[in-house]
Amino acid sequence: MERRNKRILKKLVCVICILFITGILTNKTTIFVYASQTDSTTTAGTVNGGQTKNDTTGKAATGSSSASNNNLSGQIGPFKFNLDTDANGGGMTSTLQMMLVITLISLAPSILIMVTSFTRIIIVLHFVRSALGTQSTPPNQVLVGLALFLTFFIMAPVFTQINNDAVKPLSKGEITQEEAFKTGVKPIREFMLKEINRPQDLKLFMDIAEIGPVKDYSEIPITVIIPSFIISELRTAFIIGFVIYIPFIIIDMVVASTLMSMGMMMLPPTTISMPFKILLFILADGWNLVIGELVKTFYK
């Protein structure tokens, strides 16, 4: 019973926090939260435009909420909540806009990863680790961190252009949100179009979307460019990974044939070849070579 009450209390706190933040940001929302198991003398808190008022009865809070045109209410265990907006409905519109922005913010990391150089970098790094046969060394955290910092380095000119052309003018009120979005997307579009090596990738999704021939790349919608860019990055990363694999496969073949000629068939070749792979990688200054050539593929 005590655990159940704790879960209910946690849910209540989360709901109150969400409603409170929503009311503060919209500045037009009135929020009522009260317990349904309490008597009529229980105090109900009212938050209206950032100012808190305490009513002496739950009925008073309910009565004040009935004056609103739009109402959202719910119940979690013994607790109920009402979310009221002003009569003109502007608060509800602002609330929905804010919820949409929060949703986009939660998806932003995944979106940014897929439209930047991160995909190619992380796949190539995993190919390097797999070719060396070192299992989980370097660990995933190290590879992801290295890929992120390399992505920041490669995308720095693009992010700088977005900041100068879209973010700063928007913060100063010089352009609207729609204009800032269009201006901010433009450098990303140019980067992705530059990295798409084959027109077939664009044509594939244009045919699926039933988009006819275009005179200029600027007429291609972003919904076509993004998947085309992703499959182009996958193809490029796999080509680089194949080239990385070749010297290590030769070492595996030499070690395997040597062990067979010596009659040591019970000894796993990978166990013997891994130190030689690591030695070759160190002597060739592998990390400098791989990372340098990988970054240069974005500056062709």
N, C-alpha and C positions, 0 to 999 in steps of 0.2 A: 504493500500500500504506500509505503514511504517513497519507494522508487517511482511509483506511478505519479505521486504528487510532485516529485522533482522534475519528471519529464514534462508534466503539465506546466509547471512554473517556468521551465526553460522555453517552452513554446510560447508562453504568454509574454515573456521578456522579449523574445525575437519579434513577435507581432507588434508589441508596443513600440519597440525601437524603429521598426520599418514605418509604422504609421506616424510616429513623431517626426522622423526625418522627412517623410513625404509632406507633412503639414508645414514644416519649417521652410522647405525649399519652394513649395508652391505659394506659400504666404496667403493662400485663399481657402485652406482646408480646415475644417473643424473636426476634431477627433474626440470620441468618447470611449472610454474603457472602464468597465465595471464588472464586478463579480455577480453572477446570477444567484449564488447561494446566500448572499448577504441579505439582510433585511432592508426595509425601506429607509432606514436612517443612515445607511452606508454612504460615505462621502464619495462623490464621483468627480474626478479631475477633468477639466475641460481645457484643451489647448487650442487657442485660436490666434493664428498669426504670430506665434512665438510668445504669447502672454498666457500664463496659467491662472485659472480661477477655480476655486473649490466650491462646489455646491453642497448643500447639506443633505440632499436626498438623491437616490438614483432616479427617481421619477422626474426630478427637475431636469436632469441631463437628457432623459428620453424625450421630455417635452420640447426642449430646445432643439433637438435634432429633427423633430417633425416639421420644423419650419423650412427645412431645406428641400430643394427640388430633386436633387440627386443624392442617393444614399447607398452605401455599401456596408453590409453588416455580416457578421459571422460569429462562430462560437468555437472555442477550443476547450474541451472539458467543461468545467463549471464557469468559464469566463466567456463573456460576450464583448464584441467591439462593434462600434459604428463609425463609418467614415463618411462624413457629410461634406458637401461642397456648397459654394454660394449659389444664389439663385440664377445667375447668368450662365452657369455651367463652365466657366473658364477654368475653375480649379481642377475639375475632372480632366479637361484636356491637358492641362499642365502636368497632372499626375501621370497620365498615360504616356506623355512624351518623356517624362523622367524615367519611367519604368523601361521604355524602349531604349533610352540612352544607357541605363544600367545593364541591360541585356547585351547591347553592342560592346560595352566596355568589357564584360566577362568573356566575350568571344574575340576581342581584339588581339590577344597574344597569338591565338591560332591563325587568325587571318594574316597578321603581320609575318608570321613564320612562313606561310605558304606563298607570299608575294615578294619575298626577299631572297637573298642568296643562301639562306639557312639550309634549305632542302638539299642542294648540291653538296654543301660542305659536310653536313652530318653523315650523308650516305658515303661519301668518299672516306671519311675518317673511320667509319665502321668497316669498310672494305680493307683499309690498312690493317686494322686490328685483326680482322678475320684472316687476311693473308699471312700475317705473322704467326697466327695460331696461338696467340697468348690468352685465349679465352676471354676473361673479363679485365684484362690489363691493356691499356688504361681503362678505368671504370667508366660507366655511362655518364656519371656526373662530370667527369673531367672532359669527356668528348663534347657533351652538350655545352659546357661552359666555354670551351675553346671555340666551338662553332658559333656561339652567341657573340663573343668578342670579335671574331673575324667578320661576322655579319655586320656588327656596328661599324667596323673599319671600312668595309666595302660600301655600305649604304650611307656612310656619313655625308657625301655630297647630296644625295637624294633627300635625306632628312633635313639637311641645312636649307635646301631650296624650299621644302615644304614649310619649314619654320618661318622663313623670310617672306614667302609669298602668300601664305594662308593663315598660319597661327598668329603671327604678330598683328597683321591688319585686322583680324577678327577680334583680338583682344582689345584693340584700340577703337573698335566700332566702325572701322572704315569700310568693311564689307559685311554682307549678311552670311548666315550659316550655309545657305545653298551655294553662294559664290565661293566661300572658303572650302567647301567640300569639293567642288569642281576643280578649283585651283590646286588643292592638295593632292587630288588623285592624278593629276597630269604628270608629275615627275615619276610616280609609280608606274603609270602606263608606259611612259617612254623607256623606263628601265626594263620592264618585262618584254616589251616589243623588241628591244635591242638584244635580249638574251634568247629569244625564240629563234633557233637556228634554221628551222625548216618551215616553209610556208604550208606544208601538209598538215602541221599541227593546228594552225589557225583554220585552214580549210575544213578540217574534220568537224570542229565544233560549229563553224558557220553553216555547214551543210545540215548538221543536226538541228540547229536553231532556225533553219530555213531562211538564212540571210543571204541575199544575192551579192554579186561582186561589188566591191566598194572602190571608189577612186582614191581614197586616202585612208591611211591606218587610223586616223582620228575618228573615222566613222564607225569603227568596230567597237561594239559595246564591251564594257569591262567584264561582263559575265562570260564573254567568249575568250577574252585575253587571259584571264586567270587560269582556267583549266588547261589552255594551250601552253601557257608558261610552265605549269607544274609538270606535265608529261614531257616537255622539252628538257626541263631540269633533270628529271629522272633518267632520261636517255643519256644526257651528257654525263651524269654521275656514274652510270653503269659503264660507259665507255672508259672513263678514267679509271674506274675500279678494275676493269679487265686488264688495262695496261699495267697497273700496279701488281696484279696477281702473277704476271708472266715470270719475273725472276724468281719468285718464291716457289712457283710450280716446278721450275727447273731444279731447284735445290731439293725438293721433295723427290723428284724422279731420280736424281743422282744418288741420294741417300738410300732410297728403296732398292735400286739395282745393286748398290754396293752390299747392302745387308743380305740380299738374296744370293749374291755370288759367294758370300762368306758362310752361307747356310744358317744365318741367324734370322729365320723367318718368324720366330715367336716374339721378336723384339719389335714393338711398334715403330714404324719409320718416323712418325710425327714427333715422337719423344726425342729422337736423335737429331732431326732436322731443325727443330725450333731454335736451339742455341745458334746454329749456323745462320738461320734467318735473321735473328736479332743482331748477330755480329755483322752480317752484310748490311743491315739497315743502319747500324751505327757508323760503319766505315764509309758508307755513301752519304752520311749526314742526311738521313732519310727525312726527318721532320722538316728540316729547312727546305729540302728539295720538294717534298710533297706540298707543304703549305704554300711555299713561294709560287710554284707552278699553278696550284689551285686558285690562289688569289689573282694571278695574272690572267686567268681565263675570263675574268670579269672586266679586264682592262684591254681587251683585244681591240 
